[in-house]
Amino acid sequence: MDDWTLVQDFLNNRSERAFMRLYRAKTPHLYRMALRLTQDEYQSEELVQEMWIVATRKLPTFQWKSELKTWLIGILINLYRSMRREAEKKIIAKAEQLSELETASQSWNESDSDLEKAIALLPPGYRQAIILHDIEGYKHREIAEILDISEGTSKSQLFYARKAIREYLNDGKKKQNGNA
């Protein structure tokens, strides 16, 4: 079934069966995206479930100006941003201002790849841009729509994300070769 048919079936019937068809068609991609953003399985599951709550409420107003997948990713990222803001408020309230780099680097296992480590260490805007463009294959126009930024900002964030990853990977190679 195509997206429009899945959505219309759900909106017309509001049945669990219709929702489950829509859910099964879109959730694997949404979960992978959430996992790349959060780097945590539990948070990813929570984020996707919250996204579906919001999406089903807003689905009757979806105007099909973009693909359904793009619209759902936009909701997911906005929820991720809200989740991050809340987490940052809690950290400040507790006066435990650990840097994001320290937190991310401590959470990695030896078996994880250097590239994944480098992506996890990026600031949120850079990480979102590189995941959406280089991993998920979105165009800058779509990224701009999803993140509610300009295309130029998307391009800039991608440029600096790639630069930061190259620097991280080059520093790792220097350390391995004993040049650091």
ROZATI-346922 format. One record per residue (C-alpha): x, y, z; residue in three letters; residue number from 1. Coordinates in pm, whole numbers, plus 32768, in hexadecimal, padded with zeros to 4 digits. Last residue first. Layout:
+------+------+------+------+------+
!    u !    v !    w ! pase ! rogu !
+------+------+------+------+------+
!    X !    Y !    Z !  ala !  NUM !
...
+------+------+------+------+------+
REM end
This chain:
+------+------+------+------+------+
!    u !    v !    w ! pase ! rogu !
+------+------+------+------+------+
! 93BE ! 84E2 ! 8780 !  ala !  180 !
! 949A ! 843A ! 867B !  asn !  179 !
! 948D ! 82DE ! 8712 !  gly !  178 !
! 93F3 ! 823E ! 85DE !  asn !  177 !
! 92AF ! 81F3 ! 8693 !  gln !  176 !
! 92A6 ! 8356 ! 871D !  lys !  175 !
! 92D6 ! 83E8 ! 85C0 !  lys !  174 !
! 91C0 ! 8309 ! 8539 !  lys !  173 !
! 90D4 ! 837D ! 864A !  gly !  172 !
! 9126 ! 84EA ! 8603 !  asp !  171 !
! 90D7 ! 84AF ! 8493 !  asn !  170 !
! 8F87 ! 8412 ! 84EC !  leu !  169 !
! 8F27 ! 8534 ! 85CD !  tyr !  168 !
! 8F99 ! 8636 ! 84CF !  glu !  167 !
! 8EDA ! 8589 ! 83B7 !  arg !  166 !
! 8DA5 ! 8576 ! 8495 !  ile !  165 !
! 8DBC ! 86E8 ! 84E8 !  ala !  164 !
! 8DDC ! 8743 ! 8376 !  lys !  163 !
! 8CB4 ! 8667 ! 8319 !  arg !  162 !
! 8BDF ! 870D ! 8426 !  ala !  161 !
! 8C57 ! 8866 ! 83B9 !  tyr !  160 !
! 8BE8 ! 882D ! 8250 !  phe !  159 !
! 8A9F ! 878A ! 82BA !  leu !  158 !
! 8A51 ! 88AD ! 83A0 !  gln !  157 !
! 8A99 ! 89A4 ! 8289 !  ser !  156 !
! 89C3 ! 88EB ! 818C !  lys !  155 !
! 889E ! 88D7 ! 827E !  ser !  154 !
! 88CA ! 8A45 ! 82DB !  thr !  153 !
! 88C2 ! 8AA0 ! 816A !  gly !  152 !
! 8785 ! 89D3 ! 8138 !  glu !  151 !
! 86E3 ! 8AA5 ! 8248 !  ser !  150 !
! 866F ! 8A0C ! 8390 !  ile !  149 !
! 852B ! 896A ! 8404 !  asp !  148 !
! 85DA ! 881E ! 8449 !  leu !  147 !
! 84FA ! 874E ! 8366 !  ile !  146 !
! 84C7 ! 885F ! 8261 !  glu !  145 !
! 8637 ! 88B9 ! 824F !  ala !  144 !
! 868F ! 8749 ! 823E !  ile !  143 !
! 859D ! 8720 ! 811C !  glu !  142 !
! 8638 ! 8841 ! 8058 !  arg !  141 !
! 8795 ! 87C0 ! 80B0 !  his !  140 !
! 8740 ! 8670 ! 8010 !  lys !  139 !
! 8709 ! 853F ! 80EC !  tyr !  138 !
! 87E4 ! 840D ! 80C2 !  gly !  137 !
! 87B5 ! 836D ! 8218 !  glu !  136 !
! 8928 ! 8342 ! 8264 !  ile !  135 !
! 89CE ! 8469 ! 81B8 !  asp !  134 !
! 88B5 ! 8568 ! 81C0 !  his !  133 !
! 87D9 ! 851C ! 82EE !  leu !  132 !
! 88F2 ! 8493 ! 83C5 !  ile !  131 !
! 89E1 ! 85AA ! 8362 !  ile !  130 !
! 88E5 ! 86BE ! 83A6 !  ala !  129 !
! 8868 ! 862E ! 84F1 !  gln !  128 !
! 89CB ! 85FE ! 8573 !  arg !  127 !
! 8A30 ! 8760 ! 8510 !  tyr !  126 !
! 8901 ! 87F3 ! 85C0 !  gly !  125 !
! 892F ! 8717 ! 86F5 !  pro !  124 !
! 8AA2 ! 8768 ! 872B !  pro !  123 !
! 8B7E ! 864C ! 86AE !  leu !  122 !
! 8C08 ! 854A ! 87A0 !  leu !  121 !
! 8B11 ! 843E ! 8733 !  ala !  120 !
! 8B82 ! 8464 ! 85C9 !  ile !  119 !
! 8CF0 ! 8433 ! 862B !  ala !  118 !
! 8C9D ! 8302 ! 86F9 !  lys !  117 !
! 8BD7 ! 8270 ! 85D6 !  glu !  116 !
! 8D01 ! 82B0 ! 84F2 !  leu !  115 !
! 8DF4 ! 8214 ! 85E8 !  asp !  114 !
! 8D2A ! 80D4 ! 85E9 !  ser !  113 !
! 8C97 ! 803B ! 8720 !  asp !  112 !
! 8D49 ! 7F06 ! 87AA !  ser !  111 !
! 8E00 ! 7FC1 ! 88C0 !  glu !  110 !
! 8CB6 ! 8029 ! 8958 !  asn !  109 !
! 8C34 ! 818B ! 894D !  trp !  108 !
! 8B7B ! 8234 ! 8A6C !  ser !  107 !
! 8CA9 ! 82E7 ! 8AFB !  gln !  106 !
! 8CE8 ! 83A1 ! 89B4 !  ser !  105 !
! 8B83 ! 8420 ! 89A6 !  ala !  104 !
! 8B82 ! 84AB ! 8B07 !  thr !  103 !
! 8CD6 ! 854D ! 8AE1 !  glu !  102 !
! 8C78 ! 85EB ! 8994 !  leu !  101 !
! 8B2B ! 8667 ! 8A16 !  glu !  100 !
! 8BDC ! 8724 ! 8B2A !  ser !   99 !
! 8B7F ! 86D0 ! 8C8C !  leu !   98 !
! 8AD1 ! 87EE ! 8D38 !  gln !   97 !
! 8A5B ! 8744 ! 8E75 !  glu !   96 !
! 89B6 ! 886D ! 8F1E !  ala !   95 !
! 887C ! 879B ! 8F5D !  lys !   94 !
! 87A3 ! 88AA ! 8EC5 !  ala !   93 !
! 8896 ! 88CA ! 8DA1 !  ile !   92 !
! 887F ! 8757 ! 8D56 !  ile !   91 !
! 8706 ! 875A ! 8D75 !  lys !   90 !
! 86EA ! 8882 ! 8C86 !  lys !   89 !
! 87CA ! 87CC ! 8B8C !  glu !   88 !
! 86EB ! 8699 ! 8B98 !  ala !   87 !
! 85B8 ! 876E ! 8B55 !  glu !   86 !
! 8661 ! 8816 ! 8A2F !  arg !   85 !
! 86CF ! 86C3 ! 89A7 !  arg !   84 !
! 856D ! 8638 ! 89BA !  met !   83 !
! 84E7 ! 876C ! 890B !  ser !   82 !
! 85EA ! 8743 ! 87F7 !  arg !   81 !
! 8593 ! 85D2 ! 87D6 !  tyr !   80 !
! 8423 ! 862D ! 87BF !  leu !   79 !
! 8473 ! 871F ! 86A6 !  asn !   78 !
! 8545 ! 8613 ! 8600 !  ile !   77 !
! 842E ! 8512 ! 860D !  leu !   76 !
! 832A ! 8608 ! 858C !  ile !   75 !
! 840B ! 865E ! 8466 !  gly !   74 !
! 8450 ! 84EC ! 8429 !  ile !   73 !
! 82D6 ! 84B6 ! 8411 !  leu !   72 !
! 82B2 ! 85CD ! 830F !  trp !   71 !
! 83D4 ! 8549 ! 8242 !  thr !   70 !
! 8345 ! 83E7 ! 8245 !  lys !   69 !
! 81EE ! 8469 ! 81DD !  leu !   68 !
! 828D ! 850D ! 80AF !  glu !   67 !
! 826E ! 8685 ! 8098 !  ser !   66 !
! 8152 ! 8771 ! 8041 !  lys !   65 !
! 8068 ! 8652 ! 809D !  trp !   64 !
! 7F82 ! 8734 ! 816C !  gln !   63 !
! 7F90 ! 8685 ! 82BF !  phe !   62 !
! 7E72 ! 871A ! 838B !  thr !   61 !
! 7DC2 ! 85CD ! 83CE !  pro !   60 !
! 7F15 ! 853B ! 8435 !  leu !   59 !
! 7F4A ! 862E ! 8554 !  lys !   58 !
! 7EC7 ! 8554 ! 8671 !  arg !   57 !
! 7F52 ! 8418 ! 85D2 !  thr !   56 !
! 80A1 ! 84C5 ! 85A6 !  ala !   55 !
! 80BA ! 853C ! 870E !  val !   54 !
! 807A ! 83E4 ! 87A0 !  ile !   53 !
! 8154 ! 8345 ! 8695 !  trp !   52 !
! 8277 ! 842D ! 86ED !  met !   51 !
! 8251 ! 83D4 ! 885D !  glu !   50 !
! 8277 ! 8264 ! 8805 !  gln !   49 !
! 83A6 ! 82B0 ! 872B !  val !   48 !
! 844D ! 837C ! 883F !  leu !   47 !
! 840C ! 8275 ! 8947 !  glu !   46 !
! 84A2 ! 8165 ! 886C !  glu !   45 !
! 85CF ! 823F ! 8820 !  ser !   44 !
! 85FE ! 8298 ! 898E !  gln !   43 !
! 8605 ! 8125 ! 89E5 !  tyr !   42 !
! 86F5 ! 80CD ! 88CA !  glu !   41 !
! 87EF ! 81E5 ! 8911 !  asp !   40 !
! 88D1 ! 8299 ! 8817 !  gln !   39 !
! 87CB ! 83AE ! 881D !  thr !   38 !
! 87E1 ! 8430 ! 86B9 !  leu !   37 !
! 8851 ! 82F2 ! 860A !  arg !   36 !
! 8755 ! 822A ! 86D1 !  leu !   35 !
! 863E ! 831A ! 8674 !  ala !   34 !
! 8692 ! 82F9 ! 8502 !  met !   33 !
! 869A ! 817E ! 8518 !  arg !   32 !
! 854D ! 8188 ! 85D2 !  tyr !   31 !
! 84AC ! 8265 ! 84CB !  leu !   30 !
! 851B ! 817E ! 83B0 !  his !   29 !
! 8493 ! 804A ! 8463 !  pro !   28 !
! 8356 ! 8106 ! 84CA !  thr !   27 !
! 82CB ! 8164 ! 8375 !  lys !   26 !
! 8222 ! 8035 ! 82DA !  ala !   25 !
! 81DE ! 7F83 ! 8422 !  arg !   24 !
! 8132 ! 80B7 ! 84B4 !  tyr !   23 !
! 805B ! 80F3 ! 837F !  leu !   22 !
! 7FE7 ! 7F89 ! 837D !  arg !   21 !
! 7FBD ! 7F94 ! 84F7 !  met !   20 !
! 7EE2 ! 80CB ! 84DE !  phe !   19 !
! 7DF5 ! 8023 ! 83EB !  ala !   18 !
! 7DD8 ! 7EF0 ! 84CB !  arg !   17 !
! 7DA6 ! 7FC5 ! 8602 !  glu !   16 !
! 7C80 ! 8068 ! 855B !  ser !   15 !
! 7C57 ! 81DC ! 8523 !  arg !   14 !
! 7B89 ! 8177 ! 83F3 !  asn !   13 !
! 7B91 ! 82A4 ! 830A !  asn !   12 !
! 7CD1 ! 8340 ! 8392 !  leu !   11 !
! 7D87 ! 81F1 ! 839A !  phe !   10 !
! 7D1E ! 818A ! 823C !  asp !    9 !
! 7D6C ! 82E9 ! 81BE !  gln !    8 !
! 7ECB ! 82D8 ! 8253 !  val !    7 !
! 7F17 ! 8181 ! 81C2 !  leu !    6 !
! 7E89 ! 81E4 ! 806E !  thr !    5 !
! 7F5A ! 8322 ! 8063 !  trp !    4 !
! 8093 ! 8267 ! 80C8 !  asp !    3 !
! 807A ! 815E ! 7FB8 !  asp !    2 !
! 8000 ! 8000 ! 8000 !  met !    1 !
+------+------+------+------+------+
REM end
